[in-house]
């Protein structure tokens, strides 16, 4: 009897999980995190033209 009750509860939880999201989509929180990561990468990027070749330094 407990097994049947456990299975029923598990099925109810699965039914309420809200599987309306399309595969491959991101949540609003994930999109915000991705944008913040991109901003950090942009802030830390270096212009390749600003680089110098210091091979002549002893």
C-alpha positions in Angstrom: 0.0 0.0 0.0 2.9 2.4 0.8 4.4 1.6 -2.6 1.2 2.7 -4.4 1.0 5.9 -2.3 4.6 6.7 -3.1 4.1 6.1 -6.8 1.0 8.3 -6.8 2.9 11.1 -5.1 5.7 10.8 -7.5 3.3 11.0 -10.5 1.6 14.0 -9.1 4.9 15.8 -8.7 5.9 15.0 -12.2 2.6 16.2 -13.5 3.0 19.5 -11.7 6.5 20.2 -12.9 5.4 22.6 -15.6 7.1 21.1 -18.7 6.0 23.9 -21.0 9.6 25.1 -21.6 11.0 24.5 -25.1 14.2 22.5 -25.2 17.3 24.7 -25.5 15.6 27.8 -24.0 17.1 29.6 -21.0 15.3 31.1 -18.1 15.4 34.8 -17.3 17.8 34.1 -14.5 20.1 32.1 -16.8 20.0 34.9 -19.5 20.9 37.5 -16.8 23.9 35.4 -15.7 25.0 34.9 -19.3 24.8 38.7 -19.9 26.8 39.4 -16.7 29.5 36.9 -17.8 29.7 38.5 -21.2 30.1 42.0 -19.7 32.9 40.7 -17.5 34.7 39.2 -20.5 34.3 42.4 -22.4 35.6 44.5 -19.5 38.7 42.2 -19.3 39.4 42.1 -23.0 42.5 43.6 -24.6 42.7 45.3 -27.9 45.2 43.2 -30.0 46.5 46.5 -31.6 47.5 47.7 -28.1 49.8 44.8 -27.6 53.5 45.4 -27.9 56.2 42.9 -28.8 58.8 43.2 -26.0 61.2 40.6 -27.3 64.0 43.2 -27.5 64.0 43.7 -23.8 67.0 42.0 -22.2 
